[in-house]
Amino acid sequence: MTEPETPPWKEGWKPMEGPGGPVVAGNPNWVKGMKSPNPAGRPPGLTPQTKLVQKMLENADGILDAIIAKAMEGDSASASLILARIVPALKSQAQTVQFTFDASAPVSEQAEAILTAISTGSVSPDVGRQILEAVNALSQIRASETLEARIAALEEKQS
């Protein structure tokens, strides 16, 4: 196998060097074989953040009961917190649109049909953009399938 050609912008490039070799993630002043800057290692026990999470988990039932009680008393912040977990957020949905469209036509004709529908007001611009993106994705899939078939045909010819 041949060596890949180096692009002109990368000629003469060298990785950054530290005192004992290339710089890697972590402490740039420390290199392998050097004495550790933290010989004792991580201190034993839990970090303060882990302790806080454990304490919250131990009291989770009480916290939940308090939030529910406040919501029942009329606290809107507590009520919205509970409702956000119970009722899913509404997502906007585009209306169904109808216009003349030939799915078997070339991609350029499909795009023209969509743009015509947008310009005549049959389709809103944001929905038209979504349809164009879908047509573009489909055309890329078709191009990949075509290339795959052509490669398979070439490989079959060679064998």
N, C-alpha and C positions, 0 to 999 in steps of 0.2 A: 504494500500500500504506500502511496506517496504522501509526503508531508504536506499539510494544507498550506496554502499561500497566505502569508501574513499581509493584512491590509496596510496601506501606507500610513494611516493614522496611528497604527499600533507599533510601527517600527521603532526600535530603541526602548520600548516600554519594559520596565522591570518592576516587580512587586516591591512594596515598601519594606525596607529592612529595619529590624530592631537591633539591639545589642548582640543578640545571639542567633539571628536568623530572620525569616519573614515574619511580619507582624500578623497576628491572628486575633480573633475576637477575645475580649477579656482585657486584662491588665497589659498594656503595651510594653511595660518595663520588665515583665516577667517572661522568661523563656524556659523551655524544658531543661531540666537538670539543675536549675538555679534553686536556692533555698526559698521555700514558700514564704510569701509575705504574711501569711496567716497560719503559722505552724500549729496553733491549737485547734484549727478547724472551726466549723460552725459550733456555736455554744449549744450545750445540751438543753433540751426542753423545747417548749413551743414558742413560736414568735408571738408578739402581742396581737397581731392581726388574727392568728389562728385561735388564740384564747378568746378573742372577742366573738368570732364566729361560733365557737363551741358554746359560749355563754348564751348567744342568741338562739341557737338550736335547742338548748336545754329549756329555754323559756318561750319557745315558739307557740305553744298552746295558749299560754297566758297572754302573749302579745296579740295573737289572733282574736282571742275572746275580748280583749280591751278594744281592739279596732272595730269589731262587730258591735259592741255595746255603744261606742261613740257614734257609729253610723246609725244605729237605731234611735239615738237621742237627737239626731238631725245634723250631725257634723258632715258637711258636704265633702270635705277632703277624704274622710274615712270611707264614705259611701262611694265616692268615685274610685278609690283604690280597690275596694271590693268588686265593684262592677267591672272594672278593667280586667279583673281576673276571671270573672264569671261569664260576662257577655263579650263575645269577640267584637273587635272593632269593625265597623262597616268599611268595605272597600268599594271604591268607585268602579262601576262597570259601564262599558261603552254600550250604546244602543246598537241593536242589529241594523245593519245597513243593507240596502239592495241596489245594485247597479249592474249594468251589463259587463261581464268579465269572462274571458275565455282562458281557462286554466291551461289549455294545451298550446296557447299562442306563445311565441318567443317572449323572453323576459322584457325586451324593450316595448313590445306592444302591450304587455300587461301593465307596465309602469305608465304608459300613455293613457290607458283606460282608467287607471286609478287617478292620475292627475286631472283627467277630464271630469271624472266624478267629483273631485274636490272643487274644480273651478265652476262647475254647474251648481254646486251646493248639495248634491246628493249625499256626499260624505263630508264630515267635518275634517279640518286639516289634521287634528291630532289622531283621529281614527285612520285617516289616509296614510299618515306617517307609519302607524303600526302595521297597516296592510303592506305598505312598501317594504318595511323591514322583514315581514314574513316572506314576501316574494323573493327578496334578496337572499334570505337564508335558504329557501327552497332551491334557488338557482345555484347556490354554492354546493348544496348537497348533490344536485344533478351533475354539476361539473366534476365533483369528486367521483361519482359513480362512473361517469364517462371515462375519466382518466384511468380508473381502476380496470374497467373493461378493456381499454386500449393496451394497458400494461400486460394484462393477462393474455391478450391476443398475441402481443410481441413475444412474450415468454413461451407461448405455445409454439410459435413459429421457430424459435431458436432450438427447441428440444426435439 
